[in-house]
Amino acid sequence: MERRHFLATGAVLAVGGGLPPFAAGGAAAADRAGAGGGLPPRAEIIAVLRRVADHWIGAHTDPGDNKWARAVFFGGLLALHRLTGEPRYAAYARGWAEKHSYGLNDGPATRHADNQCAGQAYLDLYALDRAPDETKIAVLDASVRAMVDSAADRHADWTWDDALHMAMPPFARLGAVRGDPAYAEAMHTLYTHTRDAEGGPGLLDPGSGLWYRDKRFLPGGIVSPDGKPVLWSRGNGWVAGAHTKVLAALPADHPHAPVYRTALTTELRTLRGIQRPDGFWNVNLADPAHLPGPETSGTVFFLYATAYALRTGLVPARLFRPVAARAWHALVTHAVHPDGFLGYVQPAGDRPESGQPVGPDTTADFGVGGFLLAGTELAALVG
């Protein structure tokens, strides 16, 4: 299948007007934005993160299932625990993990990336123990190890771009725990199929560094109402999050790290050019007229990846700190309600139309988790 590159170099597709901020949120951030941008102090970031986390916990006394959406929330909550040392957050996460006996949806034989996502939080809890408790990661390791052992012959499991975020971090992190390079090699084999071969040409658009959600959206497939490509914001957020987490887990000199760094920075350069004036990104990154408006879940993962890339020196501060500042300002002034409710989260789905309309009262666990990840990485950046 012949590729086409939807973005010319430097093309800017972002459109959209401003939104009125919530009355009780974001005044300081709005002042900074009006003064030309700038990141907030660490204490201010942490205060917002706590408010959002505490709202979710207070509204969900039952911690929920162990499927991917709730697992993403717990990954964010445990990142906030590492930042703050708040014991309530670790206790809530442990209660969730123990409820599921540190197991995976569909059990240890699963090869489905979504089912392996819970393992990211299990690995976080494993790392908190003074004496490592193998029972916390035994089921995850059984699932992943089976894929490691068969990767040479069977490597087409990750047929959609979300899978990279759900499964790549457990592979990379288990490899570090076990001291076994086979995990990262298998991960790279599976990743390479998704990037270069899935659906024929692979899901990556090499000209832009953005990814099609799955083969149905490749050139010649599903397009927007105006006939433009569909490059879904949250799908690309998952990809950005995957590269960020894998780079954080691998040694800096790992032979595959340069590939992941290039993939991340190429995507971030394109995202910089198509950020909306209000700081969010549209649900279709290739067509700003396709259901335009603010959307949180893609935005938080783009902010998470941008903050990481800034902190680790992968992108220049002069160009990318304003991107992070605009995104944070958008989130805290428009998406975070005074009580900590997080809005403008597109519900679970696979394309821009999923769960529409998106508005200030639409939320989801994975959106909250992504917000907590973004904020903790931003707090690490500002120091």
N, C-alpha and C positions, 0 to 999 in steps of 0.2 A: 504494500500500500504506500503510495507516494505521500510524503509528509508535506505540510505547508506550515509556515511559521506565522502565527497569528499576529505577532507584534513586530513592527519594524523597530530598529534600534532607536531608543529614546522616545518612542511613541507614548503619549500620555492619554489614557482612556478614562481617567477618573472624572466623575461628575457628581454633583449633589450639593445641596445647600446645607445650611446650618440647622441645628436643632436647639430648641430652648433647653437649657440645663435644668435638672431637678433643683428645686428651690434650696434644699438643705445640703446639696452636694457639690463639690468641685469649685468653690469660689476661689480658693488659692490657686488651683490648677488653671482656672480661667484667667486669672491675673497674670500668671507666668506666660500663658499662651499669647495674651494680648501684648506682652512686653517683648515678644520675639521668640518665645519658646524656652525650654529648659526643663530639666527633670526635677521632680520634687525631692525633698529630703527623705532619707530612709525611714524616719519615724512616721512620716505622713503616709508613705506607702504601706507600712506595716499596719497602721491603724485601719486603713481601708480593707486590707486583706483580712484582718481579724473580723471586721464587721460583716463581710461577705461570708466567710467561713462559719461564723457563729449563727448567722441567719439560716444557712442551710442545715446545720446540725440541729438547731432548735426546731425547725419545721419537719425534721425527719428523725424521729426517735428510733424507728426501725432503720438500720443502716442500709438495707436493700440487698439486691442480688449480687452475684459475682460476675455479671456480664460486663462487656466493654465499657458501656456508658458510665456505670457506677464506679468501675475500676479507674477510669480517668479522673473522676472526682477524688478518689482516695490517693492517687498519685500526687495531685496538687495539694491535698491536705497534708500529706506527709512531707512535702517540700516546705510547707509553711511551718510544720513542726520543727524541722531542722533549722529553719531560720530563727524561730522564736523560742524554742524549747518548751512550748506550751504542752503540759502533760495531757490535757483534755483531748488534744488532737490525736496524739498517739493512742490514747485509750479508746477513742471512738473507732479508729482504724483497726486496732487489735480486736475489738468486739466484732467488727464486720468480718475480718479474716477468720476468726475462730468460729463464727457462725457457719462458715462454709468449710471449716476444717482445712483451710489453706488449699482448697481444691479448685479445679477449673470447671467451668461449664462444659458439659459433655465428657468430663473425665480425662485421665492421663493419656488416653489414646488419641485425643483430638489433635488435628493438624491445623485447625482453623485459627487464623491470626486473632480474630476478635476474642476467642476464648482464652488465648494466652495473655491478654492484656492485664488480667488480674495479677499475673505474676510480677508485674512491675512494682505493685504495692507490697506484695509478699517479699520481694527482694529488699525493699526499703525497710520493712519490719525485721527481716533477717539481719540487716546491717546494724540495727539498733541494739541487738543483743550483745552483751559482753561476751558470752560464750555462744557461738553460732549454733542455732537449732536447725538441724538439717530437715526436720519435718516441715518447716515452713516453706521450703523450696523443692521438696522431693517430687511432688506431683508435677510442678512446672518443669523440672529438669527431665522427668520421664517423657513428657510430651515433646520438649525441644530436642532432647538427645536423640529420639527416634528420627526426627527430621534431619539432624546433623548426620546421622549414620547413613541416611538414604539420599542425601542432597545431590550426589553425583549423578544419580539416575532419575531422581524425582524432585524437580525444583520449580514447578509451575503453580505452587499453591497460592502465591500472592497475586491474585488477578485484579485487584482494585487497589487504589493508592492508599486508602485508609490503613490497609494491612501493614504498610511499612512502619507506621507509628505503633500499631498494636503489638507487633511481634519482633521487630528488629531490636529494640532495647533489651528484652529478655535474653536474646541470643548473645548480644555483646556483653551483657553483665554476667551471665552465667559463665561465659568464657573467662572473664576476669576472676570470678570466684573459684572456678575449677583450675585455673592456670592452664587451660587447654585451647590452643589456637584453632582447633577444628570448629568451634562454635562460630567464630568470626568468619572463617572461610566459608562455612555453609551459608551463613547469613548473606555473605556477598554473592554467592552463587544464586540464591533465591532473589536477591535484590536486582542482580543483573538481568535476570529473566524479565522481571517486571518492567525494568527501565528500557530494555533493548529488544524484547521479543514478544511480550504479551500482546495478543491481538494482531500480530504481524510485525509492526515497527516498534512496539513497546509504548509505554504510556507517557514517556517524557517528550515534551516539545523542546528540542535542543536549542532552538533559536531564542526562546524566552526563559528557559529553565523552569517553566511551569509544567504541570502534569495533568493529563486527562484522568478523570476519575476511574474509568474502566474502558474496555474496548468499544463499548457502545457509543462513546463520545469521540472516538478517533475521527480524523478527517474522512468524510463520506458518511458519517453516522449522525447522531442527534446534534442539532444546532439550535440556537436561540430563535425566538419568533422573527427576528430580523435577519436570520440566516447566518449569524456569526457563530464562531466556535463556542462551546460551553467548557470553560475551565473553572470548575467549582471552587469557591473560596475555601470552604472548610476542608475539602479534599487536599488542596494545596497546603492548608494549615497542618494537616496530619503529616504531610511530607516534610515540611519545615521542622515540625516537632521531632520526627524520626531522626533526621540528620543531626539535630541538636543533641538529642539524648545519646545517640550512638557516639558522636564525637566526644561527649563528656565521659563516656564509659571506656573508650579505647585509649591506649597510650598514644601520645602525640606523634610518635614515630612509627605507628602501625602502618604497614604497607598500603592499606586501603584508605587510610585517613585522608590523604590528599583528594581522592575521588569524592568523598563525602563533603569535604570543605568546599571544593569547587561547586558541587551541586547546590550547597546551601547558599553560598555567596552569589551565585548566578541567579537563583530564585529571588534572593533579597534585593538585588539590583533592579530586577523587573518590578517587584512589589513597591519599591520606593517610587517608581514612576507612575504607578496607578493608584496610589493611596488617595482616597477621597479628601476634599478640602477639610471636611470635619474630622478627619483622623481615622475613620473606619475604612474598610474595604467592602466593595459591593459583592453580592453573592456570586455573580458571574464576572470573573476577572477579565474576560475577553469582550464583554458587551455591557457597558455601563447603563444601557437603557433596558436591560433585562432584569426586571424586578429590582429597580434601584432602591437604595436606602441603607441605613446602618445595619450591620450584622456583627454580633459579638464573637461567635465561636471561631470564625476564621481570623478575625482581628486579634484575638488573644494569643493564638499560636504564632501569628506573624510577629507580634510584639515579643513573645517569649524567645523566638529565634533571633530577632534583631538584637535584643538585650544581650543574649549569649554571645553573638558575633561581635558586638561592641566590647564586651568585657574581655574577650579572648583575643582581641586585636585582628579579627578576620575582616572587618570592614572599617573604613575611616570614620572617626567620630564626627568630623565636620559635616559629612553627608548623612549619617544615619542616626545621630542623636536626635535631630529634629523629627525624624520618622517615629522614633520611640516616644518622644515627648508628645507628639500629636496624637498617637494611638492611646497613650495613657490618659491624656486629657479627655479624649472622646469617651473613653470607657467610664471614667469616674464622674464626668459631668452629665452623661446621657444614659448610660446603661446601669450604673449602680444607684439604686434607690436610697433614700436616707436611712432606711432600716436594714440595708445590706442585701436586699433582693437584687439579683442581677438579671437585667432584661435584654431584649433584642437578640436572644439566642435562638437561632434556627433549630427546630426540633430535628430528631434523628431522621436521616434520609440519605439520598444519593445524588441530589442535583439541586439547582437553585429553586425549583418549584416546591420542594419537599417542605411540608409543614407551613406553607405560607397562609395568611400573612404573618410576617414577623414584626413584633412591636415591643413596646416597653414592658409588657407583662408576659412575654414569652421567655421561658427559661428552661434549663436542663442541667442535669448533674455534670455532664462532660464539659459544658460551658463554664460552670463554676470551677471545675478542676483546672481547666485551661487558664482561667483568670488567675487562680492562685499560683500556677506555674509561672505565668508571665510576671506577676508582681514580685514573686520571690527572686526571679532572675534580675528584675529591674532593681530591687533592693541591693542585690549583690553588686550590681554595676555601680550604683551611686556610692556604695561603701558606708 
